[in-house]
Structure formats: C-alpha cells, structure tokens
C-alpha cells in the first residue's frame, strides 16, 4: 500500500515548521527530512526537535534523506545514522558515490561496494534500512550499474528508491524500473517535461505515473507492507502548486491502492 508524502528539500527556502504546516494542510501522511538544510548531518538535537513537531502535527517521518556518499572517505556515517535514529525513521537515503558508472574504475567501485556493506550493517543494527538515491552521476545511473551494485552488496538492509530518469520515454523508465523492483522501498515523484527537463504540474505526468505506480505496486514491499510515494520538486518551487500536486497524488494513490 502506498502513502503520500513530501521530500522536504522540495522547499529548501522554508523552515521545518513551515513545511510541517504545509504538509498538514495538503493532507499528506509523512515527510522525508533532508540532511542538508532541515536536519543537517550530525545535528541530533535538531532531529529530535523536527521529530516532535512532525508528530505534533499528526504526521510521520517517512525517511531521513541524507547526502552521505558511499565510498567517499571525507564523510563519516555515524552522525548521519545518529540523526536517522533520533528521527525514529526506518528508512535512510544514501547516495552511491560521486561518479557515474561509466567513469568509475574498478577500484572505486569496490570501495563503494565495501562501504555500502559496512553502512548497511550499521543501519541494520539500528533497525534502519538504506534506500539508494536513483540518480545520475552515481552507481545507480543505469539499470545495469544498479543491478551490479545490488548483487555486489547483497545485504537485506540495502534497498532503493526509484524515480523516472529525465528526458527519457515512458517505455525506457518502465524497463529501468525492473532493476529496482526486487529492492524497491519507496518512490520519488515529480513531473518534468520529457524534452527540456523543466518542471511541470504533477497532473501532466498522469499517463506515465499510472503505469509506474501500477508496476511499483507489484514489488515485495508494496505487497507485504506500506511504502511512501513522495513528492519531490514542484513547478516554480511554489507552495500553491504543491497543494495542487498533493491532491493529484492522493487521487492517484487512492486509485492504485484499491486495484
């Protein structure tokens, strides 16, 4: 079953309290709190404060959206994990390196794989799952690279989000989703113009998202438990557009949850 939520970095210009108010007004269920602005890595007291205001509004922490880059030796994972624990979330987003798969040599791949195994074990010990960011310039930038990553890491706490790749066809995205399906635990949702990559109202992506959601519903997590479909980015960074998009999202999820 899908639940609707928001990725907080959609509104980096707003405070955490303003985001909570906006999400409550929209009637969504949860928030993925970003690790760059709203709950910076290592700021455990901020995480506790954000958790409290989220729950006071009757909302859930859907995830902690960190910017930890696996394999990057300049970053430490302990502070990131501490914030996820303080937020009392079960999902922690991570990024898989700083290079695209075509540019990563074998040594860097192996370093990233090893770090993913390490942080997966740490997260699992804390009762948390990792979700890879499905993104360009990382080792999830193609379906083949992502599949190789999952095979190499092979840890039950190492899972993934999925989002459509920009400037690609619906058919391409549906095939791309195949690599994520065995480990899919959440969706990042938006509507971008297929040619320019410019942001559009969510309703413009209805034909594509109906197919994406129908397919995602067959993954193990959606069949066995609950997972979030999270709005990420809106046209012109406009809160009013978000409120419209939220109504669109809720309608789609109601339909797919009933099928």
Secondary structure, DSSP 4 states (H G I P E B T S, - for coil): -EEEEEEGGGGTTS-HHHHHHHHHHHT--EEEEETTTTS-TT-HHHHHHHHHHHHHTT-EEEEEEEEEETT-TT--SHHHHHHHHHTT-SEEEEE--SS-TTT--HHHHHHHHHHHHHHHHHHHHTT-EEEE---TTTTTSSHHHHHHHHHHH--TTEEEEE-PPTT--HHHHHHHHHHHHTTEEEEEE--B-TTT--B--GGGGHHHHHHHHHHHTTSHHHHHS-EEEEE---GGG-HHHHHHHHHHHHHHHHHHHH-
